[in-house]
Amino acid sequence: MDYKDIDQQVIEKYKEDETLMIRLFVKWCTNHQLDPHVLYQKAYPEQSANAALKKVIEDDDGFEELHIDNETMLDVLQLFGNIDLAFVVTDEMEHFRA
């Protein structure tokens, strides 16, 4: 296997993992009756609509039984460098506690 193939595999794996992160975020939002588009726009107001987020929502095949706890959600967002989104999610979590 040459380096180009390895690079391509790494890129594909990252995209798959990123999609999983988005799916978890969407499910977390659903579990808390929150709109993932609204939270994303709060975190990244300078960006246009996120195509990957839109696609995950459109392709949603369930995860109905999946519960994502707050700490896991924050860890996953931070792992992918979505620090601004993690701050917005943290603010929403504070509303749950109030």
C-alpha positions in Angstrom: 0.0 0.0 0.0 1.4 3.4 -0.9 1.2 6.6 1.0 -1.5 8.0 -1.3 -3.8 5.1 -0.4 -3.0 5.5 3.3 -3.7 9.2 3.1 -7.0 8.5 1.4 -8.0 5.9 4.1 -7.2 8.4 6.9 -9.3 11.0 5.2 -12.2 8.6 4.7 -12.0 7.4 8.3 -12.1 11.0 9.6 -15.1 11.8 7.4 -16.9 8.7 8.8 -16.0 9.7 12.4 -17.1 13.3 11.7 -20.5 12.0 10.4 -20.9 9.9 13.6 -20.1 13.0 15.7 -22.8 15.0 13.8 -25.3 12.1 14.2 -24.7 12.1 18.0 -25.1 15.9 18.1 -28.4 15.6 16.2 -29.7 12.9 18.5 -28.6 14.8 21.6 -30.5 17.8 20.4 -33.6 15.7 19.6 -33.4 14.1 23.1 -33.6 17.6 24.6 -36.1 19.1 22.1 -33.5 21.4 20.6 -33.0 22.4 17.0 -29.5 21.4 15.9 -29.5 24.0 13.1 -30.2 26.8 15.7 -27.5 25.7 18.0 -25.0 25.4 15.1 -25.8 28.9 14.0 -25.4 30.2 17.5 -21.9 28.6 17.6 -20.9 29.6 14.1 -22.9 32.6 13.0 -20.5 33.6 10.3 -20.9 30.2 8.5 -23.7 29.4 6.1 -25.8 26.3 6.7 -23.7 23.2 7.4 -24.2 20.8 4.5 -23.1 17.8 6.6 -25.5 18.6 9.4 -28.3 19.0 6.9 -27.5 15.7 5.2 -27.4 13.8 8.6 -30.8 15.2 9.5 -32.3 14.3 6.1 -30.8 10.8 6.2 -31.7 10.2 9.9 -32.4 6.5 10.2 -33.2 6.5 13.8 -31.0 6.2 16.9 -34.3 6.4 18.7 -33.1 4.3 21.5 -29.8 6.0 21.9 -29.2 8.3 24.9 -26.1 10.5 24.8 -25.2 11.9 28.2 -24.1 15.5 28.4 -20.5 14.8 29.3 -20.1 12.4 26.3 -21.6 15.0 24.0 -19.1 17.6 25.2 -16.2 15.2 24.9 -17.1 14.3 21.3 -17.5 17.9 20.2 -14.2 18.9 21.8 -12.5 15.9 20.3 -13.4 17.2 16.8 -12.4 20.8 17.7 -16.0 22.1 17.8 -15.2 24.2 20.9 -17.6 27.0 20.0 -20.4 24.5 19.6 -19.4 22.8 22.9 -19.9 26.2 24.6 -23.3 26.6 23.1 -24.3 23.1 24.2 -22.9 23.8 27.7 -25.2 26.9 27.8 -28.2 24.8 26.9 -27.2 22.3 29.6 -27.3 25.1 32.1 -31.0 25.7 31.1 -31.8 22.1 31.9 -30.4 22.5 35.4 -32.2 25.8 36.1 
